Amino acid sequence: MEAIGHVAKAQGMSQLAQKAHLSRQNLYKALTSGSSPKFDTVKKVVEALGCKLAVV
């Protein structure tokens, strides 16, 4: 999650939060080191970054 947080900050947290349909506050909480975000939140963030998440 830490790496995703770095990418998110580089792209702009407000814009990413809007694309992921999350509040900026919840996005920051999810990407904080040591947090345990729900899978759905991670999926929304990854997709908002333009990537796909696959569980194999």
Contacts in CASP RR format, 6 or more apart in sequence:
PFRMAT RR
TARGET T0000
AUTHOR 0000-0000-0000
METHOD contacts of the structure
MODEL  1
MEAIGHVAKAQGMSQLAQKAHLSRQNLYKALTSGSSPKFDTVKKVVEALG
CKLAVV
1 30 0 8 1.000
1 31 0 8 1.000
1 33 0 8 1.000
1 34 0 8 1.000
1 35 0 8 1.000
1 37 0 8 1.000
1 42 0 8 1.000
2 31 0 8 1.000
2 33 0 8 1.000
4 31 0 8 1.000
4 42 0 8 1.000
4 45 0 8 1.000
4 46 0 8 1.000
4 49 0 8 1.000
5 31 0 8 1.000
7 49 0 8 1.000
8 16 0 8 1.000
8 27 0 8 1.000
8 31 0 8 1.000
8 45 0 8 1.000
8 49 0 8 1.000
11 49 0 8 1.000
13 24 0 8 1.000
13 27 0 8 1.000
13 28 0 8 1.000
14 24 0 8 1.000
16 27 0 8 1.000
16 45 0 8 1.000
16 48 0 8 1.000
16 49 0 8 1.000
17 23 0 8 1.000
17 24 0 8 1.000
17 26 0 8 1.000
17 27 0 8 1.000
19 48 0 8 1.000
20 27 0 8 1.000
20 44 0 8 1.000
20 45 0 8 1.000
20 47 0 8 1.000
20 48 0 8 1.000
21 44 0 8 1.000
22 30 0 8 1.000
22 41 0 8 1.000
22 44 0 8 1.000
22 45 0 8 1.000
26 41 0 8 1.000
27 45 0 8 1.000
29 35 0 8 1.000
29 37 0 8 1.000
30 37 0 8 1.000
30 41 0 8 1.000
30 42 0 8 1.000
30 45 0 8 1.000
31 37 0 8 1.000
31 45 0 8 1.000
42 53 0 8 1.000
43 53 0 8 1.000
46 52 0 8 1.000
46 53 0 8 1.000
47 53 0 8 1.000
END
